[in-house]
Amino acid sequence: QQKKIRQAQEKKARVKPFRANAVPASTYEPRYELLQMEKQRRGSRVEERARRLLAESKMPPRMDVEHSCPIPRAKASKVIKSPAKKRPGTSDGGIPDYKKLHAEFEERLSQAKARNQLKRTVVKEFNLGGRTREECEANQRRVERKMR
């Protein structure tokens, strides 16, 4: 039994203590800073390209003629600087009588309803056989006469 205990203690002694692995070198690399610098470079390239294209660009010929002539601009500036003319107000007078207007509207509405009442659809009898009631009655009378 002591032998078993000694063997168990030896196994425990043989177990290696935990040792962490070394920190990888990539942890210390300045990746975020590199990404930010690349982003700034890209932005500056875009801005530079925009400035260059703007400097190289030209106006269409018709617009170039209009902008080169100073006379229309002077006229336009005079038009803008001239004071706005005041227009007289257009008021009809007092406040409308809403009760009277409502009564007139109600009267027109009731008249329209009465007119529509007269235009009601009159239902006509319909026979799928294609004969009207008068034709059927005439046919029955003929049959009765023959039977007499």
C-alpha atoms as one frame of an Amber mdcrd trajectory, in Angstrom:
protein
   0.000   0.000   0.000   2.856   2.361   0.733   4.193   1.449  -2.664   0.948
   2.608  -4.323   1.015   5.860  -2.373   4.630   6.465  -3.395   3.776   5.788
  -7.056   0.863   8.264  -6.916   3.160  10.916  -5.391   5.747  10.296  -8.099
   3.069  10.741 -10.800   2.058  14.051  -9.237   5.675  15.123  -9.129   6.096
  14.167 -12.802   3.186  16.360 -13.957   4.624  19.463 -15.619   3.489  22.788
 -14.201   1.511  25.077 -16.553   3.638  27.330 -18.667   2.058  29.845 -21.056
   3.291  30.072 -24.606   5.248  33.104 -25.636   3.240  36.101 -26.859   3.245
  36.119 -30.678   5.146  38.936 -32.343   2.068  39.912 -34.397   0.483  41.224
 -31.195   2.988  44.037 -31.078   2.620  45.015 -34.735   1.016  48.462 -35.202
  -1.738  47.247 -37.560  -4.382  49.825 -36.570  -1.958  52.703 -37.029  -0.944
  51.320 -40.437  -4.611  51.084 -41.474  -5.225  54.684 -40.377  -2.187  55.918
 -42.292  -3.315  54.040 -45.419  -6.793  55.554 -45.059  -5.307  59.061 -44.833
  -3.099  58.446 -47.876  -6.065  57.194 -49.871  -8.139  60.241 -48.848  -5.365
  62.641 -49.796  -4.971  60.909 -53.193  -8.709  61.287 -53.828  -8.623  64.976
 -52.873  -5.568  65.602 -55.050  -7.219  63.885 -58.020 -10.379  65.964 -57.529
  -8.330  69.185 -57.439  -6.398  68.174 -60.562  -9.583  67.290 -62.488 -11.185
  70.574 -61.437  -8.161  72.508 -62.649  -8.184  70.660 -65.989 -11.924  70.991
 -66.545 -13.491  73.565 -68.864 -16.962  75.002 -69.176 -19.107  74.175 -72.191
 -18.555  76.728 -74.995 -21.941  78.452 -74.651 -21.593  78.868 -70.900 -18.037
  80.117 -71.327 -19.273  82.902 -73.650 -21.999  83.923 -71.191 -19.634  84.079
 -68.230 -16.890  85.924 -70.085 -19.183  88.831 -71.071 -19.411  91.292 -68.105
 -22.448  93.281 -69.353 -25.166  90.717 -68.593 -23.740  90.258 -65.122 -24.002
  93.982 -64.453 -27.611  93.962 -65.608 -28.354  90.952 -63.460 -26.830  92.594
 -60.394 -28.983  95.705 -60.983 -32.079  93.557 -61.155 -31.192  91.881 -57.892
 -30.398  95.181 -56.149 -33.622  96.902 -57.217 -36.173  97.082 -54.401 -39.157
  94.791 -54.649 -42.392  96.534 -55.611 -45.165  96.317 -53.092 -48.451  94.977
 -54.304 -51.691  96.222 -52.829 -53.532  93.645 -50.744 -56.671  92.129 -52.211
 -59.176  91.641 -49.434 -62.861  91.185 -50.232 -64.100  92.730 -47.072 -65.602
  91.053 -44.058 -65.724  87.516 -42.786 -67.985  85.176 -44.772 -71.287  84.034
 -43.268 -70.538  80.347 -42.860 -74.017  79.414 -41.633 -75.573  80.897 -44.764
 -73.001  79.182 -47.007 -73.676  75.874 -45.256 -77.430  76.273 -45.694 -76.941
  76.955 -49.426 -74.754  73.885 -49.735 -77.334  71.729 -47.957 -80.045  73.050
 -50.300 -77.999  72.246 -53.414 -77.225  68.804 -52.023 -80.888  68.016 -51.351
 -81.834  69.196 -54.874 -79.158  66.967 -56.403 -80.437  64.005 -54.377 -84.005
  64.689 -55.567 -82.831  64.792 -59.194 -80.969  61.522 -58.773 -84.086  60.011
 -57.202 -85.905  60.541 -60.514 -83.112  58.854 -62.483 -83.460  55.570 -60.613
 -82.818  52.394 -62.536 -86.012  50.603 -63.455 -85.606  46.852 -63.319 -86.755
  45.055 -66.456 -87.677  41.425 -66.459 -85.132  39.247 -68.188 -85.739  35.810
 -69.596 -82.792  33.631 -70.485 -84.869  31.985 -73.218 -84.754  35.253 -75.142
 -88.532  35.895 -75.062 -90.211  38.750 -73.287 -93.236  38.253 -71.069 -95.538
  39.663 -73.742 -94.255  37.144 -76.295 -94.745  34.279 -73.826 -98.334  35.397
 -73.063 -99.137  35.723 -76.784 -97.747  32.249 -77.387 -99.887  30.820 -74.553
-103.016  32.457 -75.984-102.281  30.911 -79.397-101.875  27.481 -77.826-105.176
  27.900 -75.920-107.015  28.918 -79.108-105.740  25.861 -80.926-106.915  23.612
 -78.092-110.498  24.955 -78.271
